Amino acid sequence: MRIFIIWPFEKPETHLLFSELEKNSHEIVYWVGNRKDEKYKSAKTIFHDHYDAWVGVPPKELAEERFDPPAEELINKMYRTESIILTMMNKHFEGKCVDERKNLYYDMLGYWHGVLNKLKPEAIIFSRPPHPAHSYIIYELAQLLKIKTIVFDGTLIAGRMIWMNNIWQGSRALQERIAANRDKKFTIEDLNKDIQLYLKISFDDIWPSNIKYLRKRGSLRNKVKMVAKSVKNLTIFKRVFFYIYKLFRNNIQKEYHFFVNHRPDLSKKFIYAPLGFQPECTTSPLGSIFVNQILMIKILASALPKDWVIYVKEHPAQWASFGLNYIDYRYRGYYEQIAKIKNVQLVPIKMDSFNLIKKSQAVATVSGTPAWEAVLRQKPALVFGYPWFKDCLAIFKINSPESCRSAIKKIVDGFRPERDIIINYLKCIEQASITSTYCFIDDRLQANLKITIQDCVNDMLTVINRELNDA
């Protein structure tokens, strides 16, 4: 079968998996990947560097190809994609106006539409939900052109990975297990040992490794590296000048602290609404329209009981990554808009998120981890996006003021996620997932579980072959 691979990970699994796919008589026609991995491609494969694809630079094999620009009919069919892409371009295309972004989008749309029609893949495999602009365009074009898609997605659970054919519909295998197990009563002892260990560790209230990584971006070590690089390329004086300038002028952290309630009353009834880190896959594309997190907060506020408040907290890694700078996702006046919404208060970024979850009446996120952490603690969760855990029967899926009012009414009336439902969902995850060494969120779990790269590749290959045979 002729396949495209959108797989930018530089991991040992990558080389082994691709070799096994070709042994199984699959032809990898096109590979968007990491430049360091190009040496592993076969002679028949067109290799496209992930970062070149991101900015619209074609691979050398197609550098002279002139594909037609997109027609009005195609653009009209892709309006939803265009809307998501224009916001997705807040990453890597910062500061470009709408017309510039549209021109870039039309160029990419024309290129990838031409490539798919020229090379005619029968399936496209994504290593994760598509969130750079080029990979999301490829995904939506594949849906339009009826090309089979297989999208892998990591969960928080014991390095387990699910797969889907449609990122908006979710994992069919998981949904089938949920339906089949709906009336069953599983206990913790019925779960595999890896999930039992995950469940035990989940209540330690310790940040998982992915959050620690994001926070390290602003660590002293990284700052020293940045200074050393600035000295080497002679930009140190310019950087120091602008840093001091921003310290004394308005900056993103000053704006937040100006509007924050430094002593929020946790005895009040409140919904905890932590902001998601941006730019990231959890909000774009998986947040859909709620990539605009202010819209989420406004819908929450419209459904809020009179004596309740909403406590909004910035993501702990947001400033570690961007410092004092405003960015397209956190523009000047962003926090002011949130603070002006009735019954909404910003709380200090250093407040303990786990404590806020415990003291809240409910947790609301686009697609972020705190919603899942809340459910594990039998706390109601409202989710606006399309995360891997959206199908858990203990979660309220919100897409409108009406659905939000309905969910909050049930919470006011005493709804709490039942432990049996959570255990049942974990069992469904166990039955509808595979384990991958690059999906571990918690280092402590990986250290305790003996999983080989070959085992992971065999599991992925089994899934891919089964899905391709169903194409």
Buried (B, 14 or more C-beta within 10 A) or exposed (E): BBBBBBBBBEBBBBBBBBBBBBEEEBBBBBBBBBBEBBEBBEEEBBBBBBBBBBEBEBBEEBEEEEBEBBEEEBBEBBEEBBEBBBBBBBBEBEEBEEEEBBEBBBBBBBBBBBBBEEEEBBBBBBBBBBBBBBBBBBBBBBBBEEBBBBBBBBBBBBBBBBBBBEBEEBBBBBBEBBEEBEEEEBEEEBBBEBBBBBBEBBEEEEBBBBBBEBBBBBEEEEEEEEEEEBEEEEEBEEBEEEEEEBEEEEBBBBBBBEBBBEEBEBEBBBBBBBBBBBBBBBBBBBBBBBBBBBBBBBBBBBBBBEEBBBBBBBBBBBBBBBBBBBBBBBEEEBBEBBBEBEBBBBBBBEBEBBEBBBBBBBBBBBBBBBBBBBBBBEBBBBBBBBBBBBBBEBBBBBBEBEBBBBBBEBBEEEBEBEEEBBBBBBBBBBBBBBBBBBBBBBEBBBEBBEBEBEBBBBBBBEBBBEBBEEE
